[in-house]
């Protein structure tokens, strides 16, 4: 981290990922002046997550407690304050969230957001603001029937991909919404707004419901990636009046408004600090890597991804096409392999005694190409699954 002038403007970027909440503070030259994080499993043990999630008994349903994310933000901001970060210097903030997770705000939550008491934690005040306490996340694979129903309504898997950029995937938000509506009708009926993890996080800072951005919205099987509005065919196949629950999408670079007065009074943010639309973690990686047309990047995260900048979309049955987070008139292509870091961590624990140093040393001592052994068919595909 580099020291910045005591009066120079700062910009915050938050990342609500699967296993932790992270923050970076940078100055106008993109020098990192502060970073911090909250590890969900270790620092919020009361939520009893493993890897930031709850894996249900069917081994298909995977969820995360929404109040864990809220409490993590309380804890992170307190850590930043204790470290001496001057929030009054922050001119704007934005961030990312794990893609495909969804949050269901209970009727009346918008009024709670607008009238937060700066003398209390967010976690204390939002206890009753969510109609679903454990939210489906990207690791969930329990909505196969809803995927079939959506593809049938759209005219087939390829036609759905042509509209939304992807064939139907179990973790995509539209299919999760359809499943929730069918299996938990009371919880669904009591929701007044549905957010992605990214727009949920932005809503906390905005003090109002934040729009879903085009790029993260592309991972829902609901957004028409060419017109950048919700697809009527997909909405009707998912839930009635769904457009009202989702709100109108906006470009990933849209300025939503000033930070909530709650953060001004509690932490000393400037009233002029602006909240910029949050996006998904994969689109944010493209923006953060500063990719341009023709560039390709590999990200080794909780899931492993390969992504690139596209001018013209050509959707297919495998992989995804999202709206570009940097230039909303262009696109990005993505291949995603589930369980990327989870697989590496498992091998690290089994073969390297849980040590990344020993893991890395073993890799360095192995000849490139692993003398022709690239993975056994009986083992590797079951751990790293193309999705």
Buried (B, 14 or more C-beta within 10 A) or exposed (E): EEEBEEEBBBBBBBBBBBBBBBBBBBBEEEEEBBBBBBEBBEBBEEBEBEBBBBBEEEEBBBBBBBBBBBBBBBBBBBBBBEEEBBBBBBBBBBBBBBBBBBBBBBEEBBEBBBEBEEEEBBBEBBEEBBBBEBBBBBBBBBBEEBBEBBBEBBEEBBBBBBBBBBBBBBBBBBBBBBBBBBEBEEBBEBBBBBBBBBBBBBBBBBBBBBBBBBBBBBBBBBBBBBEBEBBEBBBEBBBEEBBEBBBEBBBBBBEBBBBBBBBBEBBBBBEEBBBBBBBBBBBBBBBBBEBEEEEEBEBEBBBBBBBBBBEEBEBBEEBBBBBBBBBBEBBBBBBBBBBBBBBBBEEBEEEBEEEEEEBEEBEEEEEEEEEEEEEEEEEEEEBBBEB
